[in-house]
Amino acid sequence: MLTVMTGPCVLEDMDTVLKIAEKLRPLSEDKRVDFYFKASFDKANRTSLSSFRGPGLDEGLKIFEKIKKEFGFTQNFNNKTDR
């Protein structure tokens, strides 16, 4: 079985993430694939200090909850910190 972890690099707004999840649905339904939806809610390692880092923990968890509810994806998320 092939393991695939995919999704946006960083969570954007809810509408964008839902569109991405919808495009990934066929891959998640493929029985030959161990599928994980992966994204960051706070990506501190951006090349520019003014770059969008993500929605933060609270809003990020709401987005992940919505993805789980609507698509049933197994999820993997990471949080890069400045430390």
C-alpha positions as CSV (number, residue, x, y, z in Angstrom):
1,M,0.0,0.0,0.0
2,L,1.2,3.5,-0.8
3,T,1.1,6.1,1.9
4,V,0.2,9.7,0.7
5,M,0.3,12.8,2.8
6,T,-1.0,15.8,0.9
7,G,-2.8,19.0,1.2
8,P,-2.0,22.7,1.3
9,C,1.4,23.8,2.8
10,V,-0.5,26.1,5.1
11,L,-4.2,26.4,5.8
12,E,-5.6,29.4,4.0
13,D,-9.3,30.4,4.3
14,M,-12.0,27.7,4.7
15,D,-13.3,28.0,1.1
16,T,-9.8,27.3,-0.4
17,V,-9.2,24.4,1.9
18,L,-12.6,22.8,1.1
19,K,-11.9,23.1,-2.6
20,I,-8.5,21.4,-2.1
21,A,-10.1,18.7,-0.1
22,E,-12.8,18.1,-2.7
23,K,-10.1,17.7,-5.4
24,L,-8.3,15.2,-3.1
25,R,-11.4,13.1,-2.4
26,P,-10.8,10.6,-5.3
27,L,-7.3,9.9,-4.0
28,S,-8.6,9.3,-0.5
29,E,-11.2,6.8,-1.8
30,D,-8.5,4.7,-3.6
31,K,-8.2,1.5,-1.6
32,R,-4.6,1.1,-2.7
33,V,-3.7,4.4,-0.9
34,D,-3.2,5.1,2.8
35,F,-4.3,8.7,2.6
36,Y,-3.6,11.6,5.0
37,F,-4.7,15.2,4.7
38,K,-1.8,17.3,5.9
39,A,-1.4,21.1,6.4
40,S,0.0,23.6,8.8
41,F,-2.0,26.0,10.9
42,D,1.1,28.1,11.9
43,K,4.1,27.9,9.6
44,A,6.8,30.0,11.3
45,N,9.6,29.0,8.8
46,R,8.6,31.4,6.0
47,T,11.2,33.1,3.9
48,S,9.7,36.5,4.6
49,L,8.7,37.8,8.0
50,S,5.6,39.3,6.5
51,S,4.4,36.1,4.8
52,F,1.1,34.6,5.9
53,R,1.8,32.0,8.6
54,G,-1.6,30.4,8.8
55,P,-4.8,30.9,10.7
56,G,-3.4,29.9,14.1
57,L,-4.4,27.1,16.4
58,D,-8.1,27.9,17.2
59,E,-9.1,28.7,13.6
60,G,-6.9,25.9,12.3
61,L,-8.6,23.3,14.5
62,K,-12.0,24.5,13.2
63,I,-10.9,24.0,9.6
64,F,-9.5,20.5,10.4
65,E,-12.8,19.6,12.2
66,K,-14.8,20.7,9.1
67,I,-12.5,18.6,6.8
68,K,-12.9,15.6,9.0
69,K,-16.7,16.0,9.2
70,E,-17.3,16.6,5.5
71,F,-14.6,14.3,4.0
72,G,-13.7,11.8,6.7
73,F,-10.0,12.2,6.0
74,T,-7.4,11.0,8.4
75,Q,-5.4,14.1,9.3
76,N,-1.8,15.0,10.0
77,F,-0.9,18.6,10.9
78,N,2.3,20.3,11.9
79,N,3.2,23.5,13.7
80,K,6.6,25.1,13.1
81,T,7.6,27.4,15.8
82,D,10.3,30.1,16.1
83,R,11.9,28.2,19.0
